Amino acid sequence: MSINIPAATIEAYRTTRYDVHDGDSNISFRIGEINYAIADLYQRRNVQSSAFITAWNPFGEFLSADENEKANNVLRKFLVNEGVAFIEGEGVGTDTTWPPEKSLLVLGISEIQATILCRQFQQNAVVFIGPDFNPVLMFHPDAGIPAIHCAEVFS
């Protein structure tokens, strides 16, 4: 299976603001921008990595709010059953025709586990944040696209 992700979609992922609702505070991050609020979160939660993922709009196919919420509930239940901690969030793109996508910051998972979730929940990409606190855009393995590590990719 091969996945074709249009350049405009990749650009949308790259410019999206990723928000996490951590108790009374919010953490916002972008691809390729080191984020020390994530460092603080990692210290408090005793983890060294995370992945930001949604189950909304599989492979970029626009679904209804109800269908998307059901898909995200499946993701939540899967993580709970696996005993994996997560924090609610949303991806907020610059294109206002796409509503913000409810998402989860999955704590303490590896790049391999993030890739497995990406495949399992039929997403074009996930955002992985390692111990360097630098969000990286990682694409579905069947897309054959290298990870995007910096914000200035298309400049």
C-alpha positions as CSV (number, residue, x, y, z in Angstrom):
1,M,0.0,0.0,0.0
2,S,1.3,3.4,-0.9
3,I,-0.1,6.7,0.6
4,N,0.1,9.9,-1.4
5,I,0.0,13.0,0.8
6,P,-0.3,16.2,-1.2
7,A,2.3,19.0,-0.7
8,A,-0.5,21.3,0.5
9,T,-1.5,18.8,3.2
10,I,2.1,18.5,4.3
11,E,2.4,22.3,4.5
12,A,-0.8,22.4,6.6
13,Y,0.6,19.9,9.1
14,R,3.8,21.8,9.2
15,T,2.1,25.2,10.0
16,T,-0.5,23.8,12.4
17,R,-0.4,24.8,16.1
18,Y,-0.6,21.8,18.4
19,D,-2.3,22.6,21.7
20,V,-2.3,20.4,24.8
21,H,-4.6,21.1,27.8
22,D,-2.5,20.3,30.9
23,G,-4.7,20.9,33.9
24,D,-5.1,24.7,34.3
25,S,-2.5,25.5,31.7
26,N,-2.2,25.1,27.9
27,I,0.9,24.2,26.0
28,S,1.2,25.1,22.4
29,F,3.9,23.9,20.1
30,R,4.9,23.9,16.4
31,I,7.0,21.6,14.2
32,G,10.7,22.3,14.6
33,E,10.4,24.7,17.6
34,I,12.0,23.5,20.8
35,N,9.4,23.9,23.6
36,Y,10.5,24.1,27.2
37,A,6.9,23.8,28.5
38,I,7.1,20.3,27.1
39,A,10.4,19.8,29.1
40,D,8.5,20.8,32.2
41,L,5.6,18.5,31.4
42,Y,8.1,15.6,30.8
43,Q,9.7,16.3,34.2
44,R,6.4,16.3,36.0
45,R,5.1,13.2,34.3
46,N,8.5,11.4,34.4
47,V,8.6,10.7,30.6
48,Q,11.2,11.4,27.9
49,S,9.0,11.4,24.8
50,S,5.5,11.7,23.5
51,A,3.4,11.7,20.4
52,F,0.6,14.0,19.3
53,I,-2.1,12.0,17.5
54,T,-5.7,12.2,16.5
55,A,-8.1,9.6,15.1
56,W,-10.0,12.4,13.2
57,N,-10.3,12.4,9.4
58,P,-8.4,9.2,8.6
59,F,-5.9,9.7,5.7
60,G,-7.2,13.3,5.4
61,E,-10.8,12.3,4.5
62,F,-13.1,14.8,6.1
63,L,-15.6,13.1,8.4
64,S,-18.6,14.4,10.4
65,A,-18.0,15.6,13.9
66,D,-19.9,12.6,15.3
67,E,-17.8,10.1,13.2
68,N,-14.6,11.9,14.3
69,E,-15.6,11.9,18.0
70,K,-16.4,8.1,17.8
71,A,-13.0,7.5,16.2
72,N,-11.2,9.5,18.9
73,N,-13.1,7.6,21.6
74,V,-11.7,4.3,20.1
75,L,-8.2,5.8,20.4
76,R,-8.8,6.9,24.0
77,K,-10.1,3.5,25.0
78,F,-7.2,1.7,23.3
79,L,-4.7,3.9,25.2
80,V,-6.6,3.3,28.5
81,N,-6.6,-0.4,27.9
82,E,-2.9,-0.4,27.2
83,G,-2.2,1.6,30.4
84,V,-0.7,4.5,28.4
85,A,-1.1,8.1,29.8
86,F,-2.3,10.9,27.6
87,I,-3.5,14.5,27.7
88,E,-6.3,16.0,25.6
89,G,-5.5,18.5,23.0
90,E,-6.2,19.7,19.5
91,G,-4.5,20.6,16.3
92,V,-5.4,24.1,15.1
93,G,-4.6,24.7,11.4
94,T,-4.3,28.0,9.6
95,D,-7.0,26.8,7.1
96,T,-10.3,27.8,8.8
97,T,-12.3,25.4,6.5
98,W,-10.9,22.6,8.6
99,P,-12.1,22.7,12.2
100,P,-9.5,22.1,15.0
101,E,-9.0,18.3,15.3
102,K,-9.3,16.9,18.8
103,S,-6.1,15.0,19.6
104,L,-4.2,13.4,22.3
105,L,-0.6,13.8,23.5
106,V,0.4,10.3,24.3
107,L,3.1,10.3,27.0
108,G,6.1,8.1,27.2
109,I,5.9,6.3,23.9
110,S,8.7,5.6,21.4
111,E,9.0,6.6,17.8
112,I,8.1,3.0,16.8
113,Q,5.0,3.0,19.0
114,A,4.0,6.4,17.5
115,T,4.4,4.9,14.0
116,I,2.2,1.9,15.0
117,L,-0.5,4.3,16.3
118,C,-0.2,6.3,13.1
119,R,-0.8,3.1,11.0
120,Q,-3.5,1.7,13.3
121,F,-5.6,4.8,13.3
122,Q,-5.0,5.5,9.6
123,Q,-3.4,8.9,10.0
124,N,-1.1,10.6,7.4
125,A,1.2,11.7,10.2
126,V,1.8,12.2,13.9
127,V,4.0,14.6,15.8
128,F,6.7,13.0,17.8
129,I,8.6,14.8,20.6
130,G,11.7,13.2,22.0
131,P,14.0,14.2,24.9
132,D,15.2,17.2,22.9
133,F,11.7,18.8,23.2
134,N,11.7,19.5,19.4
135,P,8.4,18.4,17.7
136,V,9.0,16.4,14.6
137,L,6.4,15.6,11.9
138,M,6.5,11.8,11.3
139,F,4.6,10.5,8.3
140,H,2.7,7.2,7.9
141,P,5.4,4.6,7.0
142,D,3.6,3.8,3.7
143,A,3.9,7.4,2.5
144,G,7.7,7.2,2.1
145,I,8.2,10.7,3.2
146,P,11.1,11.6,5.6
147,A,10.3,13.2,8.9
148,I,10.2,17.0,9.1
149,H,12.4,18.3,11.8
150,C,12.3,22.0,11.2
151,A,9.8,24.8,10.5
152,E,11.6,26.1,7.5
153,V,11.2,23.1,5.2
154,F,9.5,24.9,2.2
155,S,11.3,28.2,2.5
